[in-house]
């Protein structure tokens, strides 16, 4: 059985940033496990620019962003195994993996960082009428076909879902000479961030159909068209609102969710809302010595935010290996009216050096509302926001001085209020 101080599962931007930081913090015995044939994760197929403005203070494409990390990993001589799939993790931090060269291998680690990212929801969960003909694929698959394989998925395309990946794929199809005939969204608002809405939809004059869904797919061997319909606030189809759109391709972008199977196999406590692990301010999970960062926690808006978070994961995992403990009394953070979830879900004041950032998403679009924060029922923050939308992460910051102002505090609540 191989033994390492720190094993990082996942060689995308989160895992690479965590590995570099841990190395800088004095941990030399590090191993990265990556199931693909190269490190970099999803960034390798994100050839558009716009990355790196926060993390590197310059604008990069996805592969360039990944390359910055990969070059540093190699310069630092951090060990890694490619084409290696981890299929089991125990609470005792024993990893079981497989690759072609070594077969089945077991690795024992003092600490583990989970940075396995997320994956797309399959189209089968949508329960759409129609045959399973060719021309139906996910947004991530379409992006890979175009940017890595060099194939156009179709010429006339309808996209279901308006998240960031869907919007970026819509623009890419238009740039390659295809036509996106509509982006269809079940919600009353676009799910992507404002920048992508402007640059990917408005700039290319792509129709956005809000409060609509797809009710039928026509085609035998390949998609020939889709029928869309308006839906009411209860998500019921409005009769006689159907519209037929001829197309040869349907791209589905119906949500992302964390790759949490290894967390579950280890017995880590999972959030029912995010699908990722419950963590404290140090990115420590419910099992001592196992940390998590990136999209396995929750779905981030920007890879730069993933990087900054993962730096903390690497720093804290290194501290754990060097003897620091991250358990102790905890303050629970509760999401109340208007707030869907927070990350982290717990704070241990002893682990806070200066500031802890609490990220959260709201449940709906709100205008001229207040973000209110209560410490054991005492309102401490009351910040007015012109607009709040689920597509944009929100953040509040707690200083150590503020936390120490409420000794013995049991819970912090965050909600959206009118006044």
C-alpha positions in Angstrom: 0.0 0.0 0.0 1.4 3.4 -1.0 1.5 6.1 1.7 1.4 9.9 1.3 1.0 12.8 3.6 -1.6 14.5 1.3 -3.6 13.0 -1.5 -5.7 15.3 -3.7 -8.4 13.6 -5.7 -9.1 15.6 -8.9 -6.6 17.5 -11.0 -8.7 20.4 -12.1 -8.2 24.0 -11.1 -9.3 23.3 -7.5 -7.0 20.4 -6.9 -4.0 22.0 -8.6 -4.4 25.3 -6.6 -4.7 23.2 -3.4 -1.6 21.1 -4.2 0.6 24.2 -5.0 -0.5 25.9 -1.7 0.1 22.7 0.4 3.6 22.4 -1.2 4.3 26.1 -0.4 3.2 25.4 3.2 5.9 22.8 3.7 4.2 19.5 2.6 6.5 17.6 0.2 4.8 14.2 0.1 1.8 15.0 -2.1 0.0 13.0 -4.8 -2.6 14.2 -7.2 -5.0 11.6 -8.7 -6.6 12.5 -12.1 -8.9 10.3 -14.1 -8.3 12.1 -17.5 -5.1 11.9 -19.6 -4.1 15.4 -18.6 -4.6 17.8 -15.7 -6.7 20.9 -15.9 -10.2 19.5 -15.7 -13.0 21.2 -17.5 -10.8 24.2 -18.3 -9.2 22.3 -21.1 -12.4 22.6 -23.2 -13.2 26.2 -22.2 -11.2 27.9 -24.9 -13.0 31.3 -24.5 -11.3 34.1 -22.6 -12.4 35.8 -19.4 -10.6 33.6 -16.8 -7.9 34.7 -14.4 -8.8 38.3 -13.7 -8.9 37.8 -10.0 -6.4 34.9 -9.5 -3.7 36.0 -12.0 -4.6 39.7 -12.6 -4.7 39.0 -16.4 -7.3 37.6 -18.9 -6.7 34.0 -19.9 -8.4 31.3 -21.8 -9.4 28.1 -19.9 -6.4 26.1 -21.2 -4.0 29.0 -20.4 -5.4 29.2 -16.9 -4.9 25.5 -16.4 -1.4 25.8 -17.9 -0.4 28.3 -15.3 -1.1 25.7 -12.6 0.3 22.7 -14.5 3.6 24.3 -15.2 4.0 25.2 -11.5 3.0 21.6 -10.4 5.8 20.3 -12.6 8.3 22.9 -11.5 7.5 22.0 -7.9 7.9 18.3 -8.7 4.5 17.4 -7.2 3.7 13.7 -7.9 0.6 12.9 -9.9 -1.1 9.9 -11.6 -3.1 10.4 -14.8 -5.7 8.1 -16.2 -6.4 7.0 -12.6 -9.9 6.6 -11.4 -10.7 6.5 -7.7 -13.6 4.3 -7.0 -13.6 4.0 -3.2 -12.6 6.1 -0.2 -12.9 5.1 3.5 -13.3 7.2 6.6 -9.8 6.0 7.6 -8.5 7.8 4.5 -7.7 4.7 2.4 -8.2 5.3 -1.3 -8.8 2.5 -3.8 -8.1 3.4 -7.5 -7.3 1.8 -10.8 -5.2 2.6 -13.9 -3.9 0.6 -16.8 -0.2 0.5 -15.7 -0.7 -0.5 -12.1 -4.1 -2.2 -12.0 -6.0 -1.8 -8.7 -4.0 0.2 -6.2 -4.5 1.3 -2.6 -3.2 4.5 -1.1 -3.2 5.6 2.6 -3.1 9.3 3.3 -2.8 11.4 6.4 -5.1 14.0 4.8 -7.2 14.1 1.7 -8.6 17.0 -0.4 -11.6 16.2 -2.5 -11.7 18.3 -5.6 -13.7 16.1 -8.0 -15.8 18.9 -9.4 -19.4 18.4 -10.7 -21.2 16.8 -13.6 -24.3 17.5 -15.7 -27.7 16.2 -14.9 -28.8 13.6 -17.6 -31.6 14.5 -19.9 -33.6 11.5 -18.8 -34.7 13.3 -15.7 -36.6 15.8 -17.8 -39.2 13.2 -18.8 -39.7 14.8 -22.3 -41.9 13.1 -24.8 -40.3 11.9 -28.0 -37.9 9.2 -29.3 -34.3 8.9 -28.2 -33.0 10.0 -31.6 -29.6 11.3 -32.5 -28.9 15.0 -32.0 -29.7 15.2 -28.3 -26.7 16.0 -26.0 -25.7 17.9 -23.0 -24.0 21.3 -23.1 -20.7 20.0 -21.8 -20.7 17.3 -24.4 -21.4 19.9 -27.1 -18.6 22.1 -25.9 -16.2 19.1 -25.9 -17.2 18.2 -29.5 -16.6 21.7 -30.8 -13.5 22.8 -28.8 -11.6 19.5 -28.5 -12.8 17.0 -31.0 -13.4 19.6 -33.8 -17.0 18.6 -34.6 -20.1 20.7 -34.8 -23.0 19.0 -33.0 -25.5 20.5 -35.4 -26.5 23.4 -37.6 -29.8 24.5 -36.2 -29.9 24.2 -32.4 -32.4 24.7 -29.6 -30.9 24.8 -26.0 -32.9 23.9 -22.9 -31.6 25.8 -19.9 -29.9 29.1 -19.5 -27.0 28.5 -17.1 -23.5 29.8 -17.9 -22.4 26.7 -19.8 -25.5 26.9 -22.0 -24.9 30.5 -22.8 -21.2 30.0 -23.6 -22.1 27.0 -25.9 -24.8 29.1 -27.6 -22.2 31.8 -28.5 -19.7 29.1 -29.6 -22.2 27.6 -32.0 -23.0 31.0 -33.5 -19.3 31.8 -33.9 -18.8 28.5 -35.8 -21.5 29.3 -38.3 -24.4 27.4 -36.7 -27.7 29.0 -35.6 -29.2 28.9 -32.1 -32.9 29.2 -32.7 -33.9 29.6 -29.1 -32.6 29.3 -25.5 -35.6 27.9 -23.5 -35.7 28.4 -19.7 -38.3 27.0 -17.3 -37.6 29.8 -14.8 -38.8 33.4 -15.1 -35.2 34.6 -15.2 -32.0 33.7 -17.0 -29.8 31.4 -14.9 -26.5 32.7 -16.2 -24.5 35.7 -14.8 -25.1 39.1 -16.3 -21.9 39.2 -18.3 -22.7 36.0 -20.1 -26.3 37.1 -20.8 -25.1 40.2 -22.5 -22.1 38.7 -24.4 -23.7 35.4 -25.4 -27.4 36.1 -25.9 -27.9 39.9 -26.5 -24.8 40.4 -28.7 -25.8 37.5 -30.9 -29.6 38.3 -30.9 -30.4 34.8 -29.7 -34.1 34.5 -28.6 -34.6 33.7 -24.9 -37.9 32.0 -24.0 -38.5 32.4 -20.2 -41.2 30.5 -18.4 -41.1 27.9 -21.2 -40.1 24.2 -21.5 -39.9 21.5 -24.1 -42.9 19.2 -24.3 -42.1 17.1 -27.4 -39.2 16.1 -29.5 -39.9 15.2 -33.2 -37.6 12.9 -35.2 -36.9 9.3 -35.9 -33.3 8.9 -36.7 -32.3 12.4 -35.8 -34.0 15.4 -34.2 -36.2 17.2 -36.6 -37.8 19.8 -34.3 -39.0 20.4 -30.8 -42.3 21.7 -29.4 -42.0 24.3 -26.6 -44.8 25.6 -24.4 -45.3 28.3 -21.8 -45.7 27.2 -18.1 -47.4 28.9 -15.2 -45.9 29.6 -11.7 -46.8 26.0 -10.7 -44.7 24.7 -13.6 -47.9 23.4 -15.4 -48.1 23.7 -19.2 -50.4 26.5 -20.3 -52.8 25.0 -22.9 -52.7 26.3 -26.5 -49.3 28.0 -25.9 -47.4 25.4 -27.9 -44.8 26.5 -30.5 -43.0 24.2 -32.9 -39.3 25.0 -33.7 -37.6 23.1 -36.5 -34.0 22.1 -35.5 -31.5 19.3 -36.0 -30.0 19.4 -32.5 -31.3 19.8 -28.9 -28.7 20.7 -26.3 -29.7 20.2 -22.7 -28.2 22.2 -19.8 -30.6 21.2 -17.0 -28.2 21.7 -14.0 -25.0 20.6 -12.5 -24.4 18.7 -9.3 -21.3 17.8 -7.2 -19.5 14.5 -7.8 -20.1 13.3 -4.3 -19.9 9.5 -4.6 -16.5 9.3 -2.8 -17.7 11.6 -0.1 -20.7 9.2 0.5 -18.5 6.1 0.5 -16.3 7.7 3.2 -19.4 8.6 5.3 -19.0 12.4 5.0 -22.2 14.3 5.9 -23.8 15.7 2.7 -26.0 18.8 2.3 -29.5 18.0 1.1 -29.5 21.4 -0.7 -26.1 21.6 -2.5 -25.4 17.9 -2.8 -21.9 18.7 -1.5 -20.3 18.1 1.9 -21.2 20.1 5.0 -18.1 22.0 5.9 -16.8 24.6 8.4 -14.9 27.8 7.7 -11.7 25.8 7.1 -13.3 23.6 4.4 -13.0 20.6 6.7 -15.8 18.0 6.3 -17.4 16.0 9.1 -14.5 13.5 8.9 -11.3 14.7 10.5 -8.5 15.2 7.9 -10.8 15.2 4.8 -11.2 18.6 3.2 -13.2 19.7 0.1 -13.0 22.6 -2.4 -14.4 23.6 -5.8 -17.5 22.5 -7.4 -17.7 19.3 -5.3 -18.8 21.7 -2.5 -21.4 23.7 -4.6 -21.6 25.1 -8.1 -19.4 28.2 -8.4 -19.9 31.1 -10.8 -16.2 31.8 -11.5 -13.2 29.6 -11.6 -11.2 32.4 -9.9 -13.4 31.9 -6.9 -12.7 28.2 -7.0 -9.0 29.0 -7.0 -9.1 31.3 -4.0 -11.2 28.8 -2.1 -8.8 25.9 -2.9 -5.8 27.9 -1.7 -7.5 27.8 1.7 -8.1 24.1 1.4 -4.4 23.5 0.7 -3.3 25.7 3.5 -5.6 24.0 6.0 -4.8 20.5 4.9 -1.1 21.3 5.4 -1.8 22.7 8.9 -3.7 19.5 9.8 -0.8 17.3 8.7 1.5 19.5 10.8 -0.7 18.9 13.9 -3.5 21.5 13.9 -7.0 20.2 14.8 -10.1 21.8 13.2 -12.8 20.4 15.5 -14.3 22.2 18.5 -17.4 24.2 19.3 -19.3 25.3 16.2 -21.8 28.0 15.3 -24.4 26.8 12.9 -25.3 29.0 9.9 -29.0 28.8 8.9 -30.6 29.8 5.6 -34.0 31.4 6.3 -36.5 33.2 4.0 -35.0 34.0 0.6 -31.7 32.2 1.1 -31.3 28.8 -0.5 -28.0 27.7 1.1 -24.8 29.0 2.6 -21.2 27.7 2.3 -19.8 27.1 4.9 -22.5 25.8 7.1 -20.5 26.0 10.4 -18.0 28.3 12.0 -15.4 27.5 14.7 -14.2 30.8 16.0 -10.9 29.3 17.1 -10.0 28.6 13.4 -10.7 32.1 12.1 -7.6 34.2 11.8 -9.1 37.5 10.5 -12.1 37.1 8.3 -14.4 34.3 7.2 -16.4 34.6 4.0 -19.9 33.2 3.8 -21.1 32.5 0.3 -24.9 32.0 -0.4 -27.5 32.0 -3.1 -31.0 33.5 -2.9 -34.1 31.5 -3.9 -35.6 34.0 -6.3 -35.1 37.4 -8.0 -35.6 40.2 -5.4 -35.5 43.9 -5.9 -34.7 46.6 -3.3 -34.4 44.1 -0.4 -32.1 43.7 2.6 -29.7 41.0 3.4 -30.1 40.6 7.2 -27.8 38.6 9.5 -28.8 37.6 13.0 -26.5 36.3 15.8 -28.7 34.3 18.2 -31.7 36.5 17.2 -29.8 39.8 17.4 -29.6 41.6 14.1 -26.0 42.5 13.3 -26.1 43.2 9.6 -28.8 44.8 7.4 -27.5 45.6 3.9 -29.7 46.9 1.1 -29.4 45.3 -2.3 -30.8 46.8 -5.5 -31.2 43.4 -7.0 -30.6 39.8 -5.9 -30.7 36.9 -8.3 -30.1 33.1 -7.9 -27.6 33.2 -10.8 -25.1 35.4 -8.8 -23.4 34.3 -5.6 -23.7 36.7 -2.7 -21.3 37.1 0.1 -21.1 38.4 3.7 -17.9 38.7 5.7 -17.5 38.1 9.4 -14.4 39.4 11.2 -13.0 37.6 14.2 -13.8 40.6 16.3 -17.4 40.4 15.3 -17.7 36.7 16.1 -16.0 37.2 19.4 -18.7 39.9 20.2 -21.2 37.1 20.7 -19.5 34.5 23.0 -21.4 31.3 23.2 -23.4 32.0 20.0 -25.2 28.9 18.8 -26.5 30.0 15.4 -26.2 32.7 12.8 -29.2 33.2 10.4 -29.2 34.9 7.0 -32.3 35.9 5.2 -33.8 38.4 2.8 -36.1 41.1 4.2 -38.2 43.9 2.8 -37.1 46.4 5.4 
